[in-house]
Structure formats: structure tokens, C-alpha cells
Amino acid sequence: MFDIKRYEAIAMLDLPDDERESLSERAGALLERFDILENADTENVEPLVSVLDLHTVLREDISEKHLVRDEILANAPEQYDGYFLVPGTLE
């Protein structure tokens, strides 16, 4: 069985005894499954990032002309000191 009291203290929980026992059993069973994986023979197995044979579909990195502040603010209904002026939301 898994000792859950340490984790209960970290999470600042005070679990009832029956729930503590149930969680302890479930956590122990989960850790047993990880032990099986830990003991798997991975000798001569290449690491994989993904099991899918996909190639990147990202676009080519090409520099483009960026808008300058004056061009952007030209469409603003109101502006102040180089920024958009919008109505306040907090009172």
C-alpha cells in the first residue's frame, strides 16, 4: 500500500480514513504499473518524438514589411500620445 499521508500534508488536506485508504490503494496500483514500464527492455530501441511519420508543415520564415505606428494609428477613432484611446472599463 502507498503511504499517502505525506502528500495529504503537502496538499493541506485532512482526508477521512476510508478515503485515505482508498486513495492509498489506487496510488499503489498506479505505481505498480509504472514499475512494469520501468523494467521494460529498451536496449537497441531508438527514442521517438512521435509515432506518427509527419513532417513540419510550418511556413518558411520570410521577413515581411511591418506596419509602423503612425499607419496603424491613422485608423484609430481617437489616440493619445501614440496609443489607442479607449473608454475606461473600471470606475
Beta strands, then each sheet from edge to edge (+ up, - down):
strand 1: 79-80
strand 2: 83-84
sheet 1: 1+ 2-
end
